[in-house]
Amino acid sequence: MSPNSFDWLNKDVHLFVVIVGFICLLYLSLKYCWLCFYACKTFVYGRWRKIDLLSHYGEYVVITGATDGIGLEFAKQFAQNGHSIVALGRNESKLKNVKAMIEPLLFDGRNVITVQADLNSTDTTIYQRVAEQLRPFKDRIAILINNAGVGTGKPDEFLNISEQEILTNIHVNIIGVLMVTRAVLPFMTENRKGLIINVSSMAAYRPVPFGACYSASKKFVQYFGSAIRYEYKKYNIHVQTLYPSFVATKMAEWSTFGKADSVLTPTTYEYVKSVMGTIGRSNDTSGYWSHAIFGTLSMLLPSDLYNVIADYTKTVITIKR
Ligand SMILES: NC(=O)c1ccc[n+]([C@@H]2O[C@H](COP(=O)([O-])OP(=O)(O)OC[C@H]3O[C@@H](n4cnc5c(N)ncnc54)[C@H](OP(=O)(O)O)[C@@H]3O)[C@@H](O)[C@H]2O)c1
């Protein structure tokens, strides 16, 4: 056989490799162009031209975990937007403070109502009581923010997390979301409109070693939100899931990222202001531009590398006490 008898094959293989390479390049270019366009639409256009949530959804915004952090900031910014607020919290004296803080921000004729409910409970009658307290203004219930959540503190192996912490995680992060939604959603289906915002976490993007319980509980929130988004679309009810990375609140205090002193850690004000622009523009969003970049990059890492980085950084980003 002459040395050149496979030349035709070499040419075809060459052409094949060039075509496949071109298609891959085109796919990746289109994908990243789309991501950039989507990011601009969500974080730039959304902030510039906010949707009028008051006329779109209605008056009352029910917020769980409204006594601190992100939930308290949601209460303030929705009140300044002309909404009435229902603040759910476990601590009566913190709820009184919330009322005092929100009242001066309200528009004329608007209201702030506080509802005491400890979501770390196996007593499901608390959710019936929540529904009862909302019933007098049921036709004006517009938005539910399932925000209350707990972490398991600094990253650690699963067996080092106490039984109590595990159960609290499940009660507040999972059962609380399900049962509060179950209490509020019937009013929205009756009204034939509504918005539910579920606060998950970037920890739901992929399994987080040394944060197994929290990460899995937030994945639950993601799946639940995506499923009911489809189920209740016909009632004109929208469901958005938020996946924040670090926001400067007491939940993030264990970490060197817990203070708002870097571009990766916004204050609650900056974070919620940015989220307000994403409402109606993105069903699933981190809510903040630098979190979106961080999240996209972290998704590109192969699992083994991601796990090694998580293992290494857990000690570096944990504040030693
Ligand atoms: N901060 C972050 O870096 C970060 C990152 C990703 C996701 N998130 C998520 O964002 C959400 C808000 O967290 P945050 O950062 O604002 O934390 P936070 O400052 O600790 O606030 C959490 C809120 O949930 C309430 N809460 C806790 N346990 C409760 C219970 N058993 N019953 C009723 N309410 C309860 C708290 O009430 P008290 O005021 O009584 O404590 C507080 O109002 C959570 O779902 C969290 O998982 C936060």
The ligand as an SDF file (V2000), in Angstrom:
LIG
                    3D

 48 52  0  0  0  0  0  0  0  0999 V2000
  -26.6210   36.2250   54.3780 N   0  0  0  0  0  0  0  0  0  0  0  0
  -26.1360   35.3870   53.4900 C   0  0  0  0  0  0  0  0  0  0  0  0
  -24.9270   35.4010   53.2200 O   0  0  0  0  0  0  0  0  0  0  0  0
  -27.0410   34.4370   52.7740 C   0  0  0  0  0  0  0  0  0  0  0  0
  -26.5190   33.7020   51.6960 C   0  0  0  0  0  0  0  0  0  0  0  0
  -27.3380   32.8110   51.0250 C   0  0  0  0  0  0  0  0  0  0  0  0
  -28.6650   32.6680   51.3930 C   0  0  0  0  0  0  0  0  0  0  0  0
  -29.1570   33.3840   52.4410 N   0  0  0  0  0  0  0  0  0  0  0  0
  -30.5720   33.1680   52.7930 C   0  0  0  0  0  0  0  0  0  0  0  0
  -31.2050   34.4040   52.9610 O   0  0  0  0  0  0  0  0  0  0  0  0
  -32.2970   34.2660   53.8730 C   0  0  0  0  0  0  0  0  0  0  0  0
  -32.2510   35.3880   54.9000 C   0  0  0  0  0  0  0  0  0  0  0  0
  -31.0860   35.2160   55.6750 O   0  0  0  0  0  0  0  0  0  0  0  0
  -30.2890   36.4430   56.3340 P   0  0  0  0  0  0  0  0  0  0  0  0
  -28.9440   36.4240   55.7620 O   0  0  0  0  0  0  0  0  0  0  0  0
  -31.0900   37.6740   56.2600 O   0  0  0  0  0  0  0  0  0  0  0  0
  -30.1700   35.8840   57.8100 O   0  0  0  0  0  0  0  0  0  0  0  0
  -30.5410   36.5410   59.2190 P   0  0  0  0  0  0  0  0  0  0  0  0
  -30.0600   37.9460   59.2850 O   0  0  0  0  0  0  0  0  0  0  0  0
  -30.0540   35.5640   60.2090 O   0  0  0  0  0  0  0  0  0  0  0  0
  -32.1440   36.5880   59.2020 O   0  0  0  0  0  0  0  0  0  0  0  0
  -32.8650   35.4100   59.2000 C   0  0  0  0  0  0  0  0  0  0  0  0
  -34.3150   35.7210   59.5070 C   0  0  0  0  0  0  0  0  0  0  0  0
  -34.9980   34.4570   59.6560 O   0  0  0  0  0  0  0  0  0  0  0  0
  -35.6360   34.4620   60.9380 C   0  0  0  0  0  0  0  0  0  0  0  0
  -35.7470   33.1480   61.5400 N   0  0  0  0  0  0  0  0  0  0  0  0
  -34.7520   32.3220   61.9110 C   0  0  0  0  0  0  0  0  0  0  0  0
  -35.2630   31.2350   62.5260 N   0  0  0  0  0  0  0  0  0  0  0  0
  -36.6000   31.4070   62.5370 C   0  0  0  0  0  0  0  0  0  0  0  0
  -37.6780   30.6460   63.0610 C   0  0  0  0  0  0  0  0  0  0  0  0
  -37.4690   29.5240   63.7200 N   0  0  0  0  0  0  0  0  0  0  0  0
  -38.9310   31.1080   62.9110 N   0  0  0  0  0  0  0  0  0  0  0  0
  -39.1640   32.2840   62.2850 C   0  0  0  0  0  0  0  0  0  0  0  0
  -38.1890   33.0510   61.7830 N   0  0  0  0  0  0  0  0  0  0  0  0
  -36.9320   32.6190   61.9160 C   0  0  0  0  0  0  0  0  0  0  0  0
  -34.7560   35.3420   61.7890 C   0  0  0  0  0  0  0  0  0  0  0  0
  -35.4290   35.7240   62.9710 O   0  0  0  0  0  0  0  0  0  0  0  0
  -34.6530   36.4070   64.2290 P   0  0  0  0  0  0  0  0  0  0  0  0
  -34.5550   37.8550   63.8800 O   0  0  0  0  0  0  0  0  0  0  0  0
  -35.5430   36.1260   65.3650 O   0  0  0  0  0  0  0  0  0  0  0  0
  -33.3070   35.7500   64.3180 O   0  0  0  0  0  0  0  0  0  0  0  0
  -34.4590   36.4670   60.8180 C   0  0  0  0  0  0  0  0  0  0  0  0
  -35.5440   37.3620   60.7450 O   0  0  0  0  0  0  0  0  0  0  0  0
  -32.1670   32.8700   54.4710 C   0  0  0  0  0  0  0  0  0  0  0  0
  -33.0920   32.0070   53.8740 O   0  0  0  0  0  0  0  0  0  0  0  0
  -30.7530   32.4600   54.1040 C   0  0  0  0  0  0  0  0  0  0  0  0
  -30.6160   31.0630   54.0020 O   0  0  0  0  0  0  0  0  0  0  0  0
  -28.3790   34.2650   53.1370 C   0  0  0  0  0  0  0  0  0  0  0  0
  1  2  1  0
  2  3  2  0
  2  4  1  0
  4  5  1  0
  4 48  2  0
  5  6  2  0
  6  7  1  0
  7  8  2  0
  8  9  1  0
  8 48  1  0
  9 10  1  0
  9 46  1  0
 10 11  1  0
 11 12  1  0
 11 44  1  0
 12 13  1  0
 13 14  1  0
 14 15  2  0
 14 16  1  0
 14 17  1  0
 17 18  1  0
 18 19  2  0
 18 20  1  0
 18 21  1  0
 21 22  1  0
 22 23  1  0
 23 24  1  0
 23 42  1  0
 24 25  1  0
 25 26  1  0
 25 36  1  0
 26 27  1  0
 26 35  1  0
 27 28  2  0
 28 29  1  0
 29 30  1  0
 29 35  2  0
 30 31  1  0
 30 32  2  0
 32 33  1  0
 33 34  2  0
 34 35  1  0
 36 37  1  0
 36 42  1  0
 37 38  1  0
 38 39  2  0
 38 40  1  0
 38 41  1  0
 42 43  1  0
 44 45  1  0
 44 46  1  0
 46 47  1  0
M  CHG  2   8   1  16  -1
M  END
$$$$
